């Protein structure tokens, strides 16, 4: 699974990086996702649901 952040939608609130640092990190004012390990999938999905800007897309 992958988690991709749309930099045009991300407001840099850092919620995802705080909630799920194993997947998301900040690069300046924008969050960046990446490959999601099996044990982190639930946390990544939750971070996507909780993103106030709906900027995170998770793909299988
Ligand atoms: S939760 Fe959403 S808006 Fe906030 S930093 Fe993460 S991707 Fe950006």
Boltz pocket constraint, residues with backbone or C-beta under 6 A from the ligand:
constraints:
  - pocket:
      binder: B
      contacts: [[A, 5], [A, 9], [A, 10], [A, 11], [A, 12], [A, 13], [A, 14], [A, 15], [A, 16], [A, 17], [A, 30], [A, 31], [A, 47], [A, 50], [A, 51], [A, 52], [A, 53], [A, 54], [A, 55], [A, 56]]
      max_distance: 6.0
